[in-house]
Amino acid sequence: MNALHPRSNKTNRSPYFYRIFNDIANNSVLDFGGNQGNLLHFVEEIDESKYTCIDVNLSSLESGAKEFPKAKWIHYNKYNWAYHHEGNFNEPFPVVPKHDYVYAYSVFSHTSLDDFYQSLKYFISRANKKVAVSFLSTDDYPVINWFYEKRIKDYGTCIDIRDYVTSDYNSVYFMDNNIQVFNQEVYGKHDVRFFLALYNKKYLIEYLADRGIAAMIDHEGDVPFLVITI
């Protein structure tokens, strides 16, 4: 997969950020899975010196550091089914100071639920004000259809993930476009390239509540976010 996420009107996700956060100019931002700093590029109110990007892809971070030298760029050498097979499964989270806002877009569509949960605990420990994390929902037909058509176009094959819209499954994982795992974590598979995870929204909120995390869902746009106010 291409390490650098493209920038265009179609890939500009700043409206999500603007909708969820406020008083942007006066607050620090931890962008988890931020690639080359596309959020910093599109949201001009973010103070470059108050922005930290964490990502598993070293080349993306190097590119971002050249463009935004005042920001902080941290390599997280964690294994990822879709993006970083050379990483460590048990890589500890980076040690960083607290930031006012923690943001993660299109990260946990490519990880297991356990990774999702462990990351949320880390985000809460690093946030002063608010955490916002996007995810894919089993009831979002337009988004699921987009992923299905993209995989057919890019990879030539894909199981019909549209069958799982409004499914009764709490979590649905698609691995290499044709292997499905329902309601369980993914372990022991080390060569998955095309990993996609979708969650039932009600289940996700209940799962987190059972573990002491009070979250709400923001779903005004086409992508839902888990939002946690500190």
N, C-alpha and C positions, 0 to 999 in steps of 0.2 A: 504494500500500500504506500501511496505517496506520503512522505513524511510531512510536507508542508501543506497545510490546508489552504486552499485558494481564497482570495479576497475579491469579492464582487458584491453587487447589490443582492444577489441571490444567497450569498453566504454571510451577509451582515446580520449577526444575531443581537446587535445592540438593543433593539426594541425590547427584548426580553429583560435585559439588564436594567434599562431605564424604568420598566414597569414595576420591577420588584424592589429596586433600591432607590433611595433618595439622598439628597445632599451629597452627591457623588464627589464633588470637587474637594471636599474637606475630609474625606475618609480614605483609609488605606484598603487595598484590595489584594486578596490572595486568590489567584486564578489557577485552579487545579486542573491539569490537563489543558493548559492554555496554548499549547503548540508554539507558534512564533509570536505570540502576543497579539492575535487578531482583535481581542477585546480592547486592548490598549489602543490599537490602531483606529477602531471605529468609535470608541467612547472618548471623545476629546477631553471631557471633564476630569478624567482620571489623571491624577498627578503621577507622572512617570516615576518619580523618586519614591512614591508610596505604593508601587505595584510590584508584586512578586508572582512569578510564573513557575509552576512545578509541572514537569512533564516527563514521560518515559522516553521520549525521543530526543537524543542529544543534539542531532543536527538541527532540529527545529529550534531548540533553545539557543544554539549558536547563531542562527539566523536572526532570532529576535534580539539577542544581545548586541548585534551589530547595528540594528535599527534603533534600539532603545537602550543606550548604554547606561542610563541612570537607573533603570529598573533592575530587579534582582531575578536571576535565572537559576533554577535548581533542578538538577537531574535526579529523578526518582527511578532507581534501577530495579523496578518492580516488574515481575512477569505479567504480561498481558496477552490474552488469547489472540487478540486481533493485531496488536501493534508492537509487542516487544517480547519475543520468544527467548531472547538472550538474558532476560532479567531474572531476578531471584524471587521465588514464591514467597519467601518469608522476609522480604526486604522491609526494614523498619521505616516508618514515615520520617521524612526530613524534619530536622529540628529547626523551626522557624519561630520568630516572635509572633504575638497575636496581631491580627489585622481586624479592622472594623468589619469588613465584609469578606465572606468566603463564597466563591462562585465556581461552579463546575458545569460545563455544558457538553453534552454528548460524550460523556466518559462512562457512565454506568449502563449505557446500552451495550457495552462491550466487556462487562465484568460479571462475576457471579453476585448473588445476593449477599453472601458473606463479605465479599470485598466492599460492596455497597455499604453495608452496616458498619464495618470497621472504619471505613473512610469517613462516614458521617460522625462517628465518635471523635475522630481526629479533628474534623472541621469544627465541631462544637468547642473543642478544647483550644482552638486557634482563633476563634471569632469573638469579637467584642460586642457585635450588634446583631448580625444576621447572616444566615447560611442559605444559599439557594442552589439546588442541584436538579438538573433536568433528568428525566427518565422516559422510557417508552411504555405506554399503556396498552393493555390488551384490547381496549375498546376504542382506539383511535384508528378508524379505518383509513382515512386519507394518508396518515403517516405510514401505516403498515403497507398500504398499496404502493406508496412511493418507494419504500425499501424493496418490496417484491420486484417492482419493475426495474429498479436500479440493478439488482442482482442478476436478473435475466439479461439485461443489457451488458453489464460488465463481466459477468462470469459464465453466462450461457445457460445456467441452470439454477433452480431454486425450488424447494418445496413450496406449495401454495400457502404461505403464512397468512394469507387473508382468511383462511378457514378458522383462524383463532381469534378473530374479532369477537368481542363479547363472550369469549370462552369461559368455562367454569374453572380453568386452571389458575392457580394463584401466581405462578411464574412459568414462563415459557422461554426456553433457550433454544436457539437455532445455531448449530455448529456446522461449518463448511456447507451451508445452504441446504443440507438434506438430513442432518441428524438432529433429532428433537429430544430435549430433556425437559420433563415437566416436574415442577414442585420439588426439586432437589438441587443440591449444589453440584458443581462440576469440578471433579478432581481426577487426577491421573491421566488427563489428556493434554499432551504437550505440543501438538502440532496443528492446532485449530487456527485457521486464518480468517474465516468469515463468521465471527461470533456475534450474535444479536440476542439481547435479553429484553423481555417484555414482562410487565408486572400488572396485576390487578390492583387498582388504586386503593380500594377499600382494604384489601389484604395488606398492602404495604404500610398503610397508616397503622393498622392494628398490630402488625409485626413489630414496628418501631415502638409503639406505645407499650407493648408487653416488655420491652427492653429499656423502658425509661426515657424514650425520646418522643417529645411532643412535637409533631410536625403538622403542617397544613399543606394543602395542595392548591397551587395557583395554576389555573388552566384557562386563562382568558385567551391565550393564543393557540397556536397549533401544536405546541409542545408543553406537556405538563412539567411543573417544577415542584419539588418538595421544598418548602420554606420553613426554616426554623428561626425563631426569634430568641435571642439570648437574653 
